[in-house]
Amino acid sequence: MPSRVFADQKGSYTLEASLVVPVILTVLLGIMFFSIYIYEKLVLLDTAVYSARQAADTWDNSRKDPETGSLGGDFRTDGLYWRLTGDYSGSSLVKQKTAGAAALIKTRIRGGVPGDREPAAISVAYRNSLVQRTVSVDISRKAAVSPALPAGRLDSLISGSAAAVIAEPVEFIRNWELAAGYISEARNFLTDFAAEKAATGDSKTIIASAKSDVNGKKVYHYPGCRHIGNMKQENILEFSSVDEANAGGYHICVDCTKSIIGRK
């Protein structure tokens, strides 16, 4: 009797195993294929992010290595005015730079993504809106495990996209200093021009004294002359122009003349 009970139990173990093991294997295989699928997507995304960032970092010189940024002994540049003449989408210079980024993408994909069914579709685009310059990367390829994917559950075409903003701190600082220098020069020029304009008689007010007499000549002064402070208020005369002062018999002050010569 006991032997029959144990025999029946052994048969149940075999039956249960035949039912459970296929399910477990199916789940394990599903997890494995799904993990490979996610890994491929992450590799493409990482490649897109890395390539976009490297392209943005080396954008200032097309001769730089897209991965290390090294010039490799070639210290030539793209020219002094390349940002004005060739820094727009579709130019030969931009095509050269985007081609370097595309080559970097192919190298990284070749060593990181399993399977080699179809070559990846790579797109590197550049956009210059004057306010902001951006390098964008789009990568897509057929998944290596696509035949084993659940029907209609996952897309057999995987992709990764990223964009990076081009920032050139050295160029920004140089342009800022250049603009500040020109603004300073313009301010100084306008200040000197206004002072010279006032000193040459274009000022609205010419000041003289009704009792001033230097060597038998009446003199007038420009605003700011040190002699004006010595005049009595009741003796001050104002003329609207040099011609009016000359018509009244007044001549320019010697110190005002020296001031004009000094400015010139």
C-alpha positions in Angstrom: 0.0 0.0 0.0 2.7 2.6 0.9 4.6 1.8 -2.3 1.5 2.6 -4.4 1.2 6.0 -2.7 4.8 7.0 -3.4 4.5 5.8 -7.0 1.5 8.0 -7.5 3.4 11.0 -6.1 6.3 10.5 -8.4 4.0 10.6 -11.3 2.5 13.9 -10.1 6.0 15.4 -9.9 6.6 14.6 -13.6 3.3 15.9 -14.7 3.8 19.2 -12.7 7.3 19.6 -14.1 6.1 19.1 -17.7 3.5 21.9 -17.2 5.6 24.4 -15.1 9.1 24.2 -16.8 7.9 25.4 -20.2 6.3 28.4 -18.6 9.4 29.2 -16.6 11.6 28.9 -19.7 9.3 31.1 -21.7 9.4 33.8 -19.0 13.2 33.6 -18.7 13.6 33.9 -22.5 11.2 36.8 -22.5 13.1 38.6 -19.8 16.4 37.9 -21.7 15.1 39.2 -25.0 13.5 42.2 -23.4 16.7 43.0 -21.6 18.7 42.9 -24.9 16.1 45.2 -26.5 16.3 47.7 -23.7 20.1 47.5 -23.8 20.1 48.3 -27.5 17.9 51.4 -26.9 20.1 52.6 -24.1 23.2 52.2 -26.2 21.7 54.2 -29.1 20.5 56.9 -26.6 23.9 57.1 -24.9 25.6 57.3 -28.4 23.3 60.1 -29.5 23.9 62.1 -26.3 27.6 61.6 -26.3 28.0 62.4 -30.0 25.9 65.5 -29.8 27.9 66.8 -26.8 31.2 66.1 -28.5 30.1 67.8 -31.7 29.1 70.9 -29.8 32.3 70.9 -27.8 34.5 70.7 -30.9 32.4 72.9 -33.2 34.9 75.8 -33.1 37.4 73.9 -35.3 36.6 71.2 -37.9 40.1 69.8 -37.6 39.6 68.7 -34.0 39.2 65.0 -33.2 35.4 64.6 -32.6 36.1 62.3 -29.6 39.2 63.7 -27.9 39.1 67.3 -29.1 42.8 67.1 -30.0 44.2 68.9 -33.1 46.8 66.1 -33.6 49.5 68.5 -34.6 47.4 70.4 -37.1 47.1 73.8 -35.6 45.2 75.4 -38.4 41.7 76.9 -37.9 38.6 77.3 -40.0 39.5 80.9 -40.7 39.0 84.2 -38.8 35.4 84.8 -40.1 34.0 81.3 -40.4 31.2 82.2 -38.0 30.0 84.8 -40.5 30.7 83.1 -43.8 30.2 79.3 -43.1 28.3 78.8 -39.8 24.9 78.0 -41.3 23.0 74.8 -42.2 24.0 73.4 -45.5 27.4 75.1 -45.9 30.4 73.0 -46.8 32.0 73.7 -43.4 28.9 72.5 -41.5 28.7 69.4 -43.7 32.4 68.6 -42.8 31.7 69.0 -39.1 28.5 66.9 -39.1 30.3 64.2 -41.1 32.9 63.9 -38.3 30.1 63.5 -35.8 28.5 60.8 -37.9 31.8 58.9 -38.2 32.1 58.9 -34.4 28.5 57.5 -34.1 29.3 54.6 -36.4 32.4 53.8 -34.4 30.6 53.7 -31.1 27.6 51.7 -32.5 29.9 49.1 -34.1 31.4 48.3 -30.7 28.3 48.6 -28.5 25.2 47.2 -30.2 24.8 43.5 -30.8 23.8 42.2 -34.2 24.7 43.5 -37.6 21.5 43.0 -39.6 21.2 46.5 -41.1 23.4 49.6 -40.9 22.0 52.3 -38.6 20.3 55.4 -40.1 22.3 58.3 -38.8 21.3 62.0 -39.0 23.3 64.9 -37.6 21.7 68.3 -38.1 22.8 71.8 -37.2 20.6 74.8 -36.5 21.8 78.4 -36.1 19.1 80.7 -34.9 21.6 83.5 -34.1 20.4 83.4 -30.5 21.2 79.8 -30.1 23.2 77.2 -32.0 22.3 73.5 -31.7 23.6 70.2 -32.9 21.0 67.4 -32.9 21.6 63.7 -33.5 19.1 61.0 -34.5 20.0 57.3 -34.7 17.7 54.4 -35.7 18.3 50.8 -36.6 16.5 47.4 -36.6 16.6 45.7 -33.2 18.8 42.6 -33.1 16.1 40.5 -31.3 13.2 41.7 -33.3 12.1 38.1 -34.5 11.7 37.0 -31.0 9.7 40.0 -29.8 6.1 39.4 -28.9 3.9 40.1 -31.9 3.0 43.8 -32.0 4.2 44.4 -28.4 7.5 46.1 -29.1 8.7 48.1 -32.1 11.3 46.3 -34.2 12.9 49.7 -35.0 14.8 51.3 -32.1 16.0 54.8 -32.0 17.9 57.4 -29.9 17.8 61.2 -30.2 19.7 64.0 -28.5 20.6 67.7 -28.9 23.4 69.8 -27.5 23.8 73.6 -27.4 27.0 75.0 -28.6 28.7 77.2 -26.0 32.0 78.8 -26.6 33.1 80.6 -23.4 36.3 81.9 -24.8 34.6 83.4 -27.9 31.8 84.9 -25.7 34.3 86.6 -23.4 36.3 87.9 -26.4 33.2 89.3 -28.1 32.0 90.8 -24.8 35.4 92.5 -24.3 35.5 93.7 -27.9 32.0 95.2 -27.6 32.8 96.8 -24.2 36.0 98.3 -25.8 34.0 99.8 -28.7 31.4 101.2 -26.3 34.0 102.8 -24.2 35.7 104.3 -27.2 32.4 105.6 -28.5 31.5 107.1 -25.1 34.9 108.9 -25.0 34.5 110.1 -28.5 31.1 111.6 -27.8 32.3 113.2 -24.6 35.2 114.8 -26.4 33.0 115.8 -29.2 30.5 117.5 -26.9 33.3 119.3 -25.0 34.9 120.5 -28.3 31.5 121.6 -29.6 31.0 123.7 -26.5 34.5 125.1 -26.6 34.2 126.1 -30.3 31.3 128.3 -29.7 28.4 125.9 -30.4 27.3 126.3 -26.9 24.0 128.2 -26.3 25.5 130.5 -23.7 28.6 132.7 -23.9 29.4 134.5 -20.6 31.1 137.9 -20.3 31.4 140.7 -17.7 30.1 144.2 -18.4 33.2 145.5 -16.6 35.8 143.1 -18.0 38.7 144.9 -19.6 41.9 143.0 -20.3 44.6 144.9 -22.1 42.0 147.3 -23.4 39.8 144.4 -24.8 36.6 143.0 -23.5 36.7 139.2 -23.2 34.1 136.4 -23.1 34.3 133.0 -21.6 32.9 129.5 -22.3 31.0 127.8 -19.5 33.4 126.2 -17.1 36.1 128.9 -17.4 37.7 129.6 -14.0 37.3 133.4 -14.5 33.5 133.2 -14.4 33.6 132.6 -10.6 35.3 136.0 -10.1 32.5 137.9 -11.8 29.9 139.8 -9.8 26.4 138.6 -10.5 25.2 142.0 -11.5 27.9 142.4 -14.1 27.4 139.0 -15.9 26.3 139.2 -19.5 25.1 136.2 -21.6 25.3 135.9 -25.3 23.6 133.2 -27.4 26.5 132.8 -29.8 30.1 133.8 -30.4 29.0 136.1 -33.3 26.8 138.0 -30.9 29.7 138.4 -28.4 32.0 139.5 -31.2 29.4 142.0 -32.3 29.4 143.5 -28.9 33.1 144.0 -29.0 34.1 140.9 -26.9 36.9 138.6 -27.7 37.7 135.1 -26.5 39.4 134.6 -23.2 43.1 133.4 -23.4 42.5 130.5 -21.0 39.5 129.4 -23.2 41.7 129.5 -26.2 44.3 127.3 -24.6 41.6 124.9 -23.6 40.5 124.6 -27.2 44.0 124.0 -28.4 44.6 121.4 -25.7 41.5 119.4 -26.8 42.6 119.4 -30.4 
